[in-house]
């Protein structure tokens, strides 16, 4: 289903959550035996300190809706444009799918490993992501669009990822999630009149959950240093580009969202890239040069190709399919060119933990 359609029913929301496209969040399976073999011994002190933080559970009471929440939604949403309503609902479904994807994966790892360190971490991560997913689903229910999460778990396709791909992708998605949420939260601190939905009030403490989740995966990678060396640098480069490009294209296909918050989508995305790049220096030995003009031009080209692909898909028939295939080939070439751009390299810091200072 195209993101251009307004969601009318829970079935529409479920179909959007189940959709398998380049831009939609996926559900994952992995190699549980390999996860079981991970050794946190080399970083024991940092690991134990992090587990103590999780045990402290400083967000246990955070994801509770106030009685005024639904009334505020009703009052504010009466003034939304159709485009904002469509894009915000699609944003909620995408965010729900992403959070629940983590919940499902972490729960499966916890069930299938006996390694006490990994089992404990995965239980904490499952707890947090479950809270996030249910909290977002409450906001979908305000619009009559609640998603049946048990059914989604049973019906959505799963992608197999090696543990190292899970580490790279999840670390990045948690850190970029932090950068997105904190940027929105800071913008609304400056411009409270732009807060068009009450869920944004929860973003500051929410994004600290995301930040800590990312820290967990940073420690797991630092404890297995081979994941950050040699040929694996090519995979790190790939995941950095894939996550940045997906976010950029998605945000520019629904610009109403950032514009309603008083932000230019391009400026917002590059601010998020800057924060994420600064954070990921803690664990990745390289970063993308997002200020390079060729990088920016390539990102804009991907957006234009994505728009053409949507039109081809909507056209349908043989011509539509041929046009879509041509767009896919152009997108792959554009991505390849971006991938080959020079990167910045740096030494890893001694201190493995980063403080969320944005």
N, C-alpha and C positions, 0 to 999 in steps of 0.2 A: 504494500500500500504506500503510495507516495506521501511524503510529509506535507504535501500541499492540500491534503484533504483534512477537513475538520473532523475530530473524533466525536462520534455521536453516542456510542454505546460501549459497555464493557468489552464486548466482542471486538470492536474496532481497536480498543486499547490493547487487548490481548494479541490481536493480529500484528500490531506495530511492534509489540514486545518480542513476538516470535520471528519477525522478519530477519532474513539473512542477507544483509548487504554489506558493502565495504564500510559503511558509516555506522552500522548498528552494533551495540555491544553483543558479545558472544558468550556462550557458556563453554566451560573448559573441563577436560579430563587430563590427567597427567600420569607419570610413572611413579606409583606410590612406593615401590621398592627402592627406587633411587632417592626419593624424599626421606625414606626411613634411614638411609645410610649417611645422611648429612651429619657432620660433626661440628657442634658449636664450641668445642673445647678451646680453640685459639682465641675466642673473644668472650670467655666465660664471664668476666666481670661486667662487661657492657650488657651481655645477654641477661644476666640475673637482675641487673638494675632495671632493664626494660620490662621484664616479667613482673617485677614489683609494681611498676607503674600500671600495667594492665590490671593487676590484682586490686590496686587502689580504686579503679573504676570511677574516675572523676566525672564521668558523664552518665552515671546510672540513672539520674533523675532528669537528664537534659531533654530527652525526646518524648516529652509529655505535652500535649496540646492544652493551651489555656482555654477556658470556657468561651472566651471572646473570639477564638480563632475563626470558626465557621462564619460568624456574623461579619467579621472583617473581610473575609473572602467574598461574601455575597455583596457587601457594599462596594468594594474595590473593583470586582470583576464586572460590575454593571457598566463600568466606563471603559472597558477594554475594546480595542478595535478587533474585528474578526481575525486579522493576521496575528495579533498578539495572543489572542485566545488559542488559536491553532498552534502557534509556535511554543507557547508556554506549556500547553498540554503535552505536546510532543517531547518537550524538554523533560517534563516529569516522568513520562513513560521511559525515555532513554535513561534517565538517572536511576529510576527504579530497577530497570533491567540490569544496569551496570552494578548497582549495590547488591542486588540479589544474585547476580552471577558470582560475585565474590563469596557471598554467603554459602552458595551451593558448593563451590570448589573447595573452600576451606573446611566445610563440614565433611565432604567426601575424603579429603586428606586426613582429617582427624580420625575418621572411622577406620581408615585403611593403613595407618602407621602405628608402630608400637614405640618408636623413638620418643622418649618423654618430653624432650625439648620441643620437638615439632608438634607433637600432639597438644601440648599445653598452649603454644602460640596459636595454633589453628582454632582451638576452642574459643580463645579470646577474640580472634578476628571474626569468627562466625557470630559470636554474641553482638559485636559492634555492627556488623553489616546487616544483621537481622533487624536491629533497631532502626537503622537508617532506611531500609527497604520498607518496613511497616509504616514508618513515619511519612514517607513519600506517598505510599498507597492511601493513607488517610486523606491526603490532599487530592488525590485522584478521585476518591469517593465523594468529595465535595461536589465534583462535577458529574457524579453518576458514572465514573469510569474506572472503578476499582478493578484491579487485575487479580485473578485467582492464581496465587503464587504456587500452590501445590500443582495445579494443572500446568502452569508454565514450566515448572521443573520437569514434568513428565513429557511435555510435547515439544519443547525447544530442542533444536539440533545441538549436538556437542562437538567441539573441535578438540582434537588431541594436541597438546603442547608438551614438549619435553620440559622438565623442571627448570632448566636455565631460561627457556623462553618465558615461562611463567614468572620467573624472578624479574627479568628485564621489563616485561610488559606490565606486571602488577606494580613493581616499584614506580615505574613512570606514571601509570594511571593514578596511583595514590598521590604522588607528589604534584602532578598537574591538576588533580582534583583540589588539592590544598590551594594551589596558586590561583585557580579559578574562583574558588569560594571566598578566599580572603580578599581578592581584588574586588569582587562584588560587594562584600561586606564593608570594606573601606570606602568604596564609592557611596554606599547608602548611609554611612556615618556622616559623610560630607553633605549628602543630598537626601535627607530622610523623606522628602516629599516624593521621591522617585520610587519608594518602596511599594510596588503595586501588588505585593502578596506577602502575607505574614511569615511565610516559611523562611524568608531571607533573614529574619531576626535570629534564627538558629545557626546561621552559617559560620559564626566565629568558632564556637566550640565544636561544631561538626567538623570543620576543616582541621582542627587539631587531632581528631580521631584519624583523619586521612593522613596527616603528617606522621603520626606515630606508626601507622600501618606501613608507610613507606620506609620508616626507620628500621622496622623489623626485617624487611627484605634487604635493606642495605647491609645490615649485620650478617644476614645469611650469605650474601655475596662476598663480603669481606672475609668471612670465615672459610670460603672456598676460593682463594685468590686466582686459581686458574680460570675462573669464569670471567675475569676482567683482563685477561692477557691474550696475546697471540691472535689466532683466527676469531676468537670470540669478540674481539673489538669490532669486527665487521657486523656481527649480529647486534651489538649495542648501537652501532651507527644506524642500522636498519630500523630498530625499534624506536629510536629517537625520532627519526624522520617520519615513520608511519604514524606515531602518536600525534606529532605536531601537525602533520598534513591532514589527518582525519579531523582533528579539532578545528583547524582553520576552515576546511571546506564545510563542515557541519555548521559552524557559527555564521558563515557567510551565506548559507542556504536558508538560515532563519535569522536574519539580522534584526528583526523586530524586537527580539529578546534583549540584546545589549542596548539597542537604541531606546527602548522603554526605560532602561536603567540609566539613561543619559550618557552612554558610552559609545564611541565609535568602534564597530566590531574589529577593525584592523588594529587600531591602537590597543584595544583590550587584549587581543590575542598576542600581540608582540610583548606586552607587559607580562602576560602569563608565561610566554617563552623565556623572557629574561629571568623571572623568578625561578622557574624550573631549572634553567641552565645553571644558575648560581647554586641551587640546592644540590643538583646531581653531581657536582664536582666532588662531593663527599665519597662517591663510589665509582663513578664512571671515569675512565682515564681520558675521555675525549668529550667534546661538546660541539654542537652545530653552530656555525657562524650565521645566526639568524639576522644579523644586520647587513650581511652581504647583499648588494642589489640583485645579483643573480638568484639568490635564495628567495627574495621577496617576489621577484618576477615569476619564478617557478610556482610559488604558492598561488599567486593570482591566476596563473595559467591553469592550474588544477581546478580552481573554482569555476573557471569558464568552461572547461571540459565537462565538469560535473553537471553544470546547467544544461549543456547540450545533450548529455546522456539522459537526463531526466526528460527532456523534450522527446528524444528518440523513443524512450520507454513508453511515454504517454501516446505516441503516435501508433505504436504497435505494428503488426503485420510484418511482411518480409523487409520492406524498406526500413521500418523502425528498428528491426533487429540488426540489419546491416549497419545502420547509422550508429547504433549502440556499440556494436563490436568495434567500429572505427574509433569511437570515443574511448573505449577501453584500451585499445592499442596506443592511442595518443597519451592517455593517462599513464600507462606503464612506461612509455618513453620519457615523459616529463619527470616521473618519479626517479627513473634511472639517472637522469641528468642531475637532479637534486642530490641523489645519493653520492655521486662522484665529485661534488663540490668539496674543496679542502675543508678539513675540520680543525678545531683547536685542540691541542693536547695539553695535559697537565698532570703533575704528580698527585697521588692521593694523599690527603691530609692524615696526620697521625691520629687525631681525634675523630673517631668514626661517627659520633653523634653530632647533629646540627640542631641549633635552637630555632624554633619558628619565629623569626624576628620581623616579619613583613606586616 
